[in-house]
């Protein structure tokens, strides 16, 4: 079934995204809520389902962001994004580099 897109052209029907991106505040709140409710005896899987996340997402977020507030999580995400961008630039530069590996090693020595 074709639907009209925002630009006015015919396009495919929009499917719901399987990924839901969370803001740092949402991640911090979810971690706290799961920990509080788990202390009361609820299972992590049930709590995660109530919050609309998977248990594996909670465990990943907890391992990455446990003990951080929302501002710290946002800062960490910005740094990770910057590192990815810089690595991409370095890889592009290395691909364009005309020097063979041996010559580069001799230059560094």
N, C-alpha and C positions, 0 to 999 in steps of 0.2 A: 504494500500500500504506500503510495507516494503522499508526502505531505509538503506543505509550503514552508520553506525555510525563511529566516529573518530577512534574507536579501531578496525574497520574492521569487526565487527560482524553485523549480520542482526538485525534490531530493528524497532520499530514503527516509523512512520513518525513524525517528530518534529512538534509540534504545537507552534504557537507563544505564548509566555508567556502573561498572562493577567496582570501581574504586571510589571511595569517599575520602576526600582529602580533609584532614582535620587541622584546625588551627592549633597553635601551641597551647592556648588557654584550654581548649577542649581536651587535649591530650592530658594536660596536668590535672584537670578536673576528673577525667575518667580514671586515671591512676588512683587518685585519692578516694573516689567513690568505691572502686573495686576493693581497695584495701580496707576501708571502713566496713563495708558490707561483708567482706570475707571474715573479718574479725568477729562479726556477729554470727557466723556459722553458715552463711550461704556459700554455694559452690561458685568458683570463678567462672565456669562455663555458663551458669544461669545468669550471673550478674552481667557478663559480657553480652549475652544475648539480649538482655533488657536494654543495654546501652546501644545496641545495634553494631557491635564489633565482635570479632572472633576472639576466642581465648588466646590464640597465637599472637594476634595484634597486641593484646594487653601485655603478654609476656615480653614481646619485642620492645614495646614502649617502655616497660618497666626496666628492662636491661639497659636501654639507651638513656632514659631520662629520669630514673628514680632519684629523688632528692632534689630535683631542679624545679624552680618555679617557672611560670609561663614565659617570663622574659628571658631566662636562661635557655629554655628550649628554643625560643625563636632565634636567639643569638647562635646557638649550636647549629640550627638548620641553615642559617645564613652562611656560617663558616663552611659547612659541608658543601653547600652549593658553590661557594667560591673556590674551594679545593677542586671540585669536579671541573669547573670552568678552566682553571689554570692547568690542570692535567690535560684537558683537551687541547689547549694551546700548545703545551709542550709536545704532545704527540704529533700535532700538525707540523710544528717546527722541525722535529726530528725526521719526519717523512720528507720534508723539503730540503733537508741538510745534504749538500753534495759530498761532504767528507765521508769516506768509509770509516768504519768503526776503528780500525787499526790506527789510522791517522789521528782520529779524535783522541784515542788513548795516549798516543805519543805526545800530543799537544798538552794534555792534562798532566803528564808526568813531569 
